[in-house]
Amino acid sequence: MIHILNVVFGLFPTMALAASIASGIDDDRHHRRTFLLVYGLWSITLVMWNWMRSAPVAWEILWSLCALIAIGALIATRGSSGHQQKGS
């Protein structure tokens, strides 16, 4: 049962992204960055949930990697977004 729940819970942010695109929201840079933030934080939540339920360690490792990749990609895109600081 824990395996099915992990897969279903892992798809929640992806389903939310698909629903927002289907509703007509433009898929721009800000939208994708928000998705990366939500997915990274959701992955961290799943790591903690699996740890509290004493699930197999493989799920904790998988969601930890997903969180690191999502947050890392968010930070990488933030640095290349072209925003300049005011006053410099």
VENNOR-V798377 format. One record per backbone hydrogen bond with DSSP energy under -0.5 kcal/mol. NH is the residue of the N-H (numbers start at 0). CO is the residue of the C=O. E is the energy in kcal/mol with one decimal. If there is no record, write none. Layout:
nh=NH co=CO e=E
nh=NH co=CO e=E
//
This chain:
nh=4 co=0 e=-2.2
nh=5 co=1 e=-2.0
nh=6 co=2 e=-1.9
nh=7 co=3 e=-2.6
nh=8 co=4 e=-3.1
nh=9 co=5 e=-1.9
nh=10 co=6 e=-1.1
nh=10 co=7 e=-0.7
nh=11 co=7 e=-0.6
nh=11 co=8 e=-0.7
nh=14 co=10 e=-2.7
nh=15 co=11 e=-2.2
nh=16 co=12 e=-2.2
nh=17 co=13 e=-2.4
nh=18 co=14 e=-2.4
nh=19 co=15 e=-2.2
nh=20 co=16 e=-2.2
nh=21 co=17 e=-2.4
nh=22 co=18 e=-1.6
nh=23 co=20 e=-1.2
nh=24 co=19 e=-2.0
nh=27 co=25 e=-1.6
nh=31 co=27 e=-2.1
nh=32 co=28 e=-2.5
nh=33 co=29 e=-2.4
nh=34 co=30 e=-2.0
nh=35 co=31 e=-2.3
nh=36 co=32 e=-2.2
nh=37 co=33 e=-2.7
nh=38 co=34 e=-3.1
nh=39 co=35 e=-2.5
nh=40 co=36 e=-2.5
nh=41 co=37 e=-2.6
nh=42 co=38 e=-2.3
nh=43 co=39 e=-1.8
nh=44 co=40 e=-2.0
nh=45 co=41 e=-2.3
nh=46 co=42 e=-2.1
nh=47 co=43 e=-2.2
nh=48 co=44 e=-2.5
nh=49 co=45 e=-2.6
nh=50 co=46 e=-2.2
nh=51 co=47 e=-2.6
nh=52 co=48 e=-1.7
nh=53 co=50 e=-1.0
nh=54 co=49 e=-2.7
nh=58 co=55 e=-1.3
nh=59 co=55 e=-1.0
nh=60 co=56 e=-2.4
nh=61 co=57 e=-2.6
nh=62 co=58 e=-2.6
nh=63 co=59 e=-2.0
nh=64 co=60 e=-2.5
nh=65 co=61 e=-2.3
nh=66 co=62 e=-2.3
nh=67 co=63 e=-2.5
nh=68 co=64 e=-2.6
nh=69 co=65 e=-2.6
nh=70 co=66 e=-2.7
nh=71 co=67 e=-2.3
nh=72 co=68 e=-2.6
nh=73 co=69 e=-2.1
nh=74 co=70 e=-2.4
nh=75 co=71 e=-2.4
nh=76 co=72 e=-2.4
nh=77 co=73 e=-1.8
nh=78 co=74 e=-1.8
nh=79 co=75 e=-1.0
nh=80 co=77 e=-1.0
nh=87 co=84 e=-0.8
//
